[in-house]
Amino acid sequence: MRRIGLILLGMVLVLVGIPMLVLPGPGLLAIGGGAACIARAFRPRRSQSA
């Protein structure tokens, strides 16, 4: 469930950031944040070995 939430948040940030490239606002920051959220959702999990 958390993975889906991170992917959705990332997609929203990227989609909001695209118009902000030409409109006033931090477009590159929003796109970068969205890409970071999506990358974190697909990050490999650590093994729980003792």
Backbone as a chain_set.jsonl record, in Angstrom:
{"seq": "MRRIGLILLGMVLVLVGIPMLVLPGPGLLAIGGGAACIARAFRPRRSQSA", "coords": {"N": [[0.826, -1.195, 0.0], [1.974, 1.203, 0.754], [3.838, 1.52, -1.238], [2.287, 1.986, -3.523], [1.162, 4.427, -2.785], [3.462, 6.077, -2.718], [4.197, 6.011, -5.406], [1.955, 7.204, -6.608], [2.036, 9.757, -5.379], [4.48, 10.666, -6.385], [3.9, 10.744, -9.142], [1.922, 12.718, -9.192], [3.383, 14.94, -8.287], [5.238, 15.213, -10.387], [3.507, 15.707, -12.545], [2.356, 18.114, -11.712], [4.595, 19.679, -11.628], [5.417, 19.989, -14.288], [3.788, 22.005, -15.7], [4.672, 24.103, -14.128], [7.145, 24.699, -15.066], [6.983, 26.626, -17.037], [5.222, 28.403, -15.924], [5.049, 30.602, -13.04], [6.857, 29.274, -10.402], [8.38, 26.54, -8.554], [9.3, 24.484, -10.654], [11.31, 22.587, -11.493], [12.136, 21.642, -9.02], [9.813, 20.411, -8.051], [9.481, 18.38, -9.973], [11.844, 16.963, -9.573], [11.45, 16.126, -6.912], [9.214, 14.492, -7.267], [10.303, 12.505, -8.915], [12.133, 11.437, -7.111], [10.412, 10.319, -5.189], [9.16, 8.322, -6.707], [11.401, 6.771, -7.354], [12.115, 5.905, -4.813], [10.003, 4.228, -4.245], [10.54, 2.05, -5.834], [12.86, 1.059, -4.823], [15.15, -1.484, -3.907], [14.416, -3.838, -1.342], [15.892, -4.26, 1.912], [17.467, -7.191, 3.165], [16.344, -9.142, 5.934], [18.229, -10.464, 7.535], [19.741, -11.981, 10.369]], "CA": [[0.0, 0.0, 0.0], [2.864, 2.361, 0.813], [4.471, 1.642, -2.55], [1.317, 2.621, -4.419], [1.062, 5.816, -2.365], [4.653, 6.798, -3.161], [4.133, 6.151, -6.864], [0.931, 8.213, -6.909], [2.558, 11.054, -4.967], [5.502, 11.038, -7.36], [3.271, 11.102, -10.41], [1.249, 14.008, -9.008], [4.405, 15.985, -8.237], [5.786, 15.408, -11.732], [2.482, 16.338, -13.38], [2.198, 19.497, -11.273], [5.838, 20.381, -11.925], [5.578, 20.282, -15.724], [3.334, 23.362, -16.03], [5.424, 25.113, -13.38], [8.369, 25.047, -15.791], [6.738, 27.875, -17.76], [4.493, 29.278, -15.006], [5.862, 30.887, -11.852], [6.868, 28.199, -9.411], [9.582, 25.694, -8.571], [9.001, 23.323, -11.484], [12.356, 21.569, -11.434], [12.127, 21.069, -7.677], [8.666, 19.506, -7.968], [9.764, 17.214, -10.804], [12.87, 16.199, -8.87], [10.827, 15.472, -5.762], [8.379, 13.4, -7.765], [11.187, 11.419, -9.363], [12.694, 10.808, -5.909], [9.365, 9.482, -4.598], [8.995, 7.138, -7.552], [12.593, 5.943, -7.193], [12.064, 5.28, -3.49], [9.016, 3.147, -4.287], [11.114, 0.902, -6.522], [14.125, 0.723, -4.202], [15.143, -2.87, -3.393], [14.303, -3.944, 0.111], [17.011, -4.912, 2.591], [17.128, -8.485, 3.747], [16.221, -9.095, 7.387], [19.052, -11.526, 8.106], [20.283, -11.665, 11.698]], "C": [[0.871, 1.259, 0.0], [3.516, 2.609, -0.536], [3.551, 2.348, -3.533], [1.18, 4.107, -4.079], [2.252, 6.648, -2.82], [4.639, 7.019, -4.668], [3.12, 7.226, -7.244], [1.398, 9.619, -6.535], [3.607, 11.549, -5.96], [4.913, 11.474, -8.68], [2.574, 12.457, -10.312], [2.274, 15.14, -8.998], [4.993, 16.255, -9.616], [4.769, 16.13, -12.61], [2.233, 17.794, -12.982], [3.44, 20.313, -11.638], [6.004, 20.76, -13.379], [5.027, 21.658, -16.082], [4.113, 24.455, -15.298], [6.762, 25.442, -14.035], [8.2, 26.364, -16.54], [5.953, 28.881, -16.917], [5.379, 29.57, -13.802], [5.738, 29.753, -10.83], [8.11, 27.348, -9.562], [9.361, 24.394, -9.342], [10.033, 22.222, -11.398], [12.393, 20.895, -10.068], [10.979, 20.07, -7.52], [8.912, 18.247, -8.783], [10.826, 16.336, -10.137], [12.323, 15.466, -7.655], [9.938, 14.306, -6.169], [9.204, 12.22, -8.228], [11.802, 10.697, -8.167], [11.67, 9.899, -5.23], [9.168, 8.201, -5.398], [10.198, 6.208, -7.404], [12.581, 5.228, -5.843], [11.064, 4.127, -3.463], [9.595, 1.893, -4.925], [12.479, 0.504, -5.964], [14.082, -0.714, -3.696], [15.124, -2.888, -1.871], [15.535, -4.647, 0.682], [16.554, -6.255, 3.139], [17.155, -8.371, 5.271], [17.043, -10.199, 8.036], [19.675, -11.06, 9.428], [21.719, -11.958, 11.689]], "O": [[0.553, 2.249, -0.66], [3.724, 3.754, -0.936], [3.992, 3.213, -4.291], [1.094, 4.947, -4.975], [2.087, 7.787, -3.256], [5.024, 8.085, -5.15], [3.394, 8.064, -8.103], [1.182, 10.566, -7.291], [3.612, 12.723, -6.329], [5.363, 12.452, -9.276], [2.631, 13.253, -11.249], [2.062, 16.177, -9.625], [5.222, 17.411, -9.973], [5.122, 17.058, -13.338], [1.929, 18.621, -13.842], [3.338, 21.506, -11.924], [6.665, 21.753, -13.684], [5.739, 22.432, -16.723], [4.208, 25.586, -15.775], [7.446, 26.37, -13.603], [9.152, 27.133, -16.67], [6.016, 30.083, -17.173], [6.357, 28.861, -13.568], [4.637, 29.346, -10.459], [8.808, 27.422, -10.573], [9.248, 23.325, -8.742], [9.685, 21.051, -11.247], [12.655, 19.695, -9.977], [11.154, 19.008, -6.923], [8.585, 17.15, -8.33], [10.714, 15.111, -10.138], [12.689, 14.319, -7.398], [9.91, 13.268, -5.507], [8.854, 11.068, -7.97], [11.976, 9.479, -8.203], [12.024, 8.823, -4.748], [9.026, 7.121, -4.825], [10.034, 4.99, -7.336], [12.994, 4.073, -5.747], [11.26, 3.154, -2.734], [9.18, 0.783, -4.59], [13.18, -0.306, -6.571], [13.08, -1.127, -3.112], [15.744, -2.052, -1.214], [16.138, -5.505, 0.036], [15.398, -6.426, 3.525], [17.919, -7.579, 5.822], [16.589, -10.811, 9.002], [20.077, -9.906, 9.574], [22.394, -11.77, 12.701]]}, "num_chains": 1, "name": "protein.A"}
